[in-house]
Amino acid sequence: MQTEINSGAVYVYEAPVRVWHWVNALSITLLAITGYLVASPLPSMSGEASDHFLMGYIRFAHFAAAYIFAVGFLGRIYWALVGNAYSRQLFTLPLHRPRFWKELLHEVRWYAFLEKEPKKYVGHNPLAHLFMVAIITVGGFIMLLTGFALYAEQTGLGSWQDSLFGWLIPLLGQSQDVRLWHHWGMWVIVVFVMLHVYVAIREDIVSRQSLISTMISGWRTFKDDRP
Amino acid sequence: MRETFYEVMRRQGITRRSFLKYCSLTASALGLGPAFAPTIAEAMETKPRIPVLWLHGLECTCCSESFIRSAHPLAKDVVLSMISLDYDDTIMAAAGHEAEAIIEEIIEKYDGNYILAVEGNPPLDEDGMYCIIGGKPFVEQLRKAAEHCKAIISWGSCASWGCVQAARPNPTRATPVHKVPGLADKPIIKVPGCPPIAEVMTAVITYILTFERFPELDRQGRPLMFYSQRIHDKCYRRSHFDAGQFVEHWDDEAARKGYCLYKMGCKGPTTYNACSTVRWNGGLSFPIQAGHGCIGCSEDGFWDKGSFYDRVTDTHQFGIEANADKVGFAAAGTVGAAAAAHLAVTAIKQAQHKGEQDQ
């Protein structure tokens, strides 16, 4: 995008992108925990059934968080259309550019301790960019499709969820298959989140640019003037 | 001229009063309003009986066994009065060449007007030699009968999905009716289940004969009136599921109290059928009521979807038997350990780097 990167700050993440990031982080955390508990429920409750609604509340939290994730996803797509260039990174991968591949290799070597010094990036570095698109955009979309298809099973035939997503169930086989893929998707995202958090903290400390504060203030700052 | 339903019923010694009672009972069984009773009566008085050809491929006859136990309406009424079940090798009196001749006769006499009911499915490998009926592969008989029929009923999971004979590795390449290559393009209604509920079978036949069309079907060709909801949606143990009260072991207190069988691998949440409402044996019980989870017998490929007793079933798609949770925890643990190791190396490198700068 730009060739010269000075130590001066660049405004990268606009407010809607930052809000979306943290809302998304919260909803994904809640979705993973409640989703796991739906598949493997807590130890059985004793007493009268009418005294409890534990599974009901867990499922409600899952569905509520899923709606927030879905609305956020749609809002994020809208912001990619109207926001700045960096807001479009989640939906585009410059695979045709040799520079992307070169920097991707450099980034892999940097994490393998084969490079002494990391490069500076205003937006995502190529490795992060690749993972963001694959896990958050594509993965998130798959989780939305399978999730709403499962949700449509209880809203019933003729509901808008069924009209929009119900076709997915026979496509993947049957209801149990959709559950299976939705469950695998959860684990893929959990592993990604672990890597994402570790790498963000690490880069914030050892790289030549700001990471965590950028997702709070929106400004990317650099620690030196070298290219 | 073929007899009408009404004429046959009168011939069977059924009074007009009983006939009208039967019509209103059928109307309510099909979920129709009281105004439909005269419609059904009129249809039965004026329409000739529709002949039904009931063929058997690779199957276990559990569909027939279920069918003859229907209580509402009685299978006797369906077989003797309503449908003209001209050929069903399991329950017909004729045998051998005489029986096989009936098929030819029906195909010729009622060309384009009979219903083809299929129980079981044809194996396609070795040109269908794994299922021979009257000296010929079943698949040939099926293709010919389908060519001249009005519509096809796929009875049970065999005809609808393939069932056990099509389970991996499917050695005979048993194929459900709608996937048989070269089969005439006729409307197909699937009535899955292993077996389907007797009342569901007779109600589907009654509907088709009364209105001369299929009931409303879902995306996969199943009648909505019986397959639009899951066992779970109407399960009488649902309140225990919502409360978080589960059977943890087969012999625990929760099992005796009749708590939800979700943790025991019940497939009620993924199975579309009417068991929890219509139930079995005249509404007496159904698997969950008897204390065992649903095994999902009316779902596509239920034999190949992992254990009947697991909720998070194994995945076979990657060439290994793996449980998503086991792999997930292992992957998360590995990634966590790798991140910690990476962190340690990073710290050492940073310290070295700093040392070099200080010098």
Interface residues (C-beta under 8 A of the other chain):
Chain A: A39 S40 P41 L42 P43 S44 M45 S46 A49 S50 D51 H52 F53 L54 M55 G56 I58 Y111 F113 K116 E153 Q154 G156 L157 G166 W167 P170 G173 Q174 S175 Q176 D177 R179 L180 H183 W184 M186 W187 V190 V191 M194 L195 Y198 R202 V206
Chain B: D218 R219 Q220 L224 S228 Q229 R230 D233 S239 H240 F241 D242 A243 G244 Q245 F246 V247 E248 A254 Y259 Y262 K263 K267 P269 T270 T271 Y272 G296 E299 D300 G301 F302 K305 G306 R311 V312 T313 T315 A324 D325 V327 G328 A331 A332 V335 G336 A339 H342 L343 V345 T346 K349 Q350 H353
